[in-house]
C-alpha cells in the first residue's frame, strides 16, 4: 500500500509525460528523468509538457539549457506533440 509522499518508481524510457505529475513535482521529475536517462545511455528523448500557457514548457527548457549533457532541444514535430512537447538530444554517456 502506498502512502502520500512515497516515491513512485517509473520505468525510464525515451518519453516523459509531465501530465502524470503534480505541477509542484514537475521540476524535480524532469531533473531526475534527465539524470537517469543519461545514466542509462539514452540519447533521444521527448518530454511532453502540454501546450497550456507555456509555464511547463519554459520550466523544462530552463532545466535543459542548464544541463551539461543536453546537446540540443527543440519543439517536437506536429505528429509528436508540436509545441506541447520538446525533443531532447543527450550526449552519449559512454564517452
VEXZA-725645 format. One record per residue (C-alpha): residue in one letter; x, y negated, z. Coordinates in nm, 4 decimals. Each point is the difference from the previous one (the first is absolute). Layout:
REM VEXZA-725645
("A"; (X; Y; Z));
...
//
This chain:
REM VEXZA-725645
("X"; (0.0000; 0.0000; 0.0000));
("X"; (0.1312; -0.3435; -0.0921));
("X"; (-0.0190; -0.3014; 0.2279));
("X"; (0.0097; -0.3699; -0.0882));
("X"; (0.3491; -0.1202; -0.0733));
("X"; (0.1338; 0.3459; -0.0755));
("X"; (0.2019; -0.0017; -0.3237));
("X"; (-0.1359; 0.1892; -0.2972));
("X"; (0.2519; 0.1809; -0.2189));
("X"; (-0.0669; -0.0382; -0.3697));
("X"; (0.1897; 0.1720; -0.2807));
("X"; (0.2275; -0.2415; -0.1838));
("X"; (-0.0724; -0.0018; -0.3729));
("X"; (0.0582; -0.2550; -0.2735));
("X"; (-0.3231; -0.1829; 0.0945));
("X"; (-0.0929; -0.1896; 0.3153));
("X"; (-0.3604; -0.1219; 0.0243));
("X"; (-0.0277; -0.2727; 0.2614));
("X"; (-0.3790; 0.0367; 0.0083));
("X"; (0.0647; 0.2898; 0.2416));
("X"; (0.1548; -0.2376; 0.2571));
("X"; (-0.1388; -0.2724; 0.2226));
("X"; (0.1291; -0.3387; -0.1216));
("X"; (0.1980; -0.0453; 0.3250));
("X"; (0.1881; 0.3258; -0.0756));
("X"; (0.0694; -0.0611; -0.3701));
("X"; (0.3395; -0.1727; 0.0391));
("X"; (0.1367; 0.2772; 0.2216));
("X"; (-0.1445; 0.2639; -0.2340));
("X"; (0.1691; -0.1541; -0.3060));
("X"; (0.3362; -0.0305; 0.1753));
("X"; (-0.0123; 0.3599; 0.1271));
("X"; (-0.1185; 0.1271; -0.3398));
("X"; (0.2844; -0.1702; -0.1867));
("X"; (0.2579; 0.1324; 0.2441));
("X"; (-0.1289; 0.3573; -0.0199));
("X"; (-0.0459; -0.0089; -0.3793));
("X"; (0.3586; -0.1206; -0.0359));
("X"; (0.1259; 0.2678; 0.2404));
("X"; (-0.1827; 0.2663; -0.2042));
("X"; (0.1558; -0.1266; -0.3239));
("X"; (-0.3213; -0.1309; -0.1574));
("X"; (0.0748; -0.2785; -0.2452));
("X"; (-0.3365; -0.0808; -0.1671));
("X"; (-0.2771; -0.1132; 0.2345));
("X"; (-0.3424; -0.1608; -0.0202));
("X"; (-0.1382; -0.1952; 0.2945));
("X"; (-0.3741; -0.0617; -0.0234));
("X"; (-0.0905; -0.3142; 0.1918));
("X"; (-0.3233; -0.0968; -0.1704));
("X"; (-0.0908; -0.3224; -0.1748));
("X"; (-0.1875; -0.1986; 0.2652));
("X"; (0.1399; -0.3478; 0.0590));
("X"; (0.3615; 0.1154; -0.0273));
("X"; (0.1034; 0.0116; 0.3677));
("X"; (0.1032; 0.3686; -0.0075));
("X"; (0.1690; -0.0444; -0.3387));
("X"; (0.2129; -0.2873; 0.1306));
("X"; (0.0880; 0.1917; 0.3177));
("X"; (0.1089; 0.3025; -0.2069));
("X"; (0.2080; -0.2144; -0.2339));
("X"; (0.1632; -0.1849; 0.2877));
("X"; (0.1142; 0.3331; 0.1457));
("X"; (0.1177; 0.1239; -0.3401));
("X"; (0.2043; -0.3151; -0.0633));
("X"; (0.1845; 0.0523; 0.3326));
("X"; (0.0624; 0.3758; -0.0370));
("X"; (0.3543; 0.0611; -0.1276));
("X"; (-0.0726; 0.3284; -0.1815));
("X"; (-0.2922; -0.1444; -0.1995));
("X"; (0.1346; -0.0475; -0.3519));
("X"; (-0.3155; -0.1396; -0.1663));
("X"; (-0.3708; -0.0550; 0.0588));
("X"; (-0.2879; -0.1237; -0.2153));
("X"; (-0.3766; 0.0155; -0.0476));
("X"; (-0.1229; 0.3414; -0.1036));
("X"; (-0.1450; 0.0342; -0.3511));
("X"; (-0.3782; -0.0317; -0.0216));
("X"; (-0.0599; 0.3755; -0.0027));
("X"; (0.2034; 0.0370; 0.3232));
("X"; (-0.1675; -0.2789; 0.1973));
("X"; (0.1170; -0.3200; -0.1703));
("X"; (0.0711; -0.2768; 0.2478));
("X"; (-0.1654; 0.2116; 0.2723));
("X"; (0.3102; 0.2212; 0.0100));
("X"; (0.3744; -0.0533; -0.0142));
("X"; (0.2460; 0.2294; -0.1745));
("X"; (0.3317; 0.0331; 0.1817));
("X"; (0.3357; 0.1377; -0.1127));
("X"; (0.2392; 0.1077; 0.2741));
("X"; (0.3697; 0.0668; -0.0401));
("X"; (0.1002; 0.3646; 0.0061));
("X"; (0.0762; 0.0872; 0.3639));
("X"; (0.2369; 0.2738; -0.1153));
("X"; (0.2521; -0.2558; -0.1306));
//
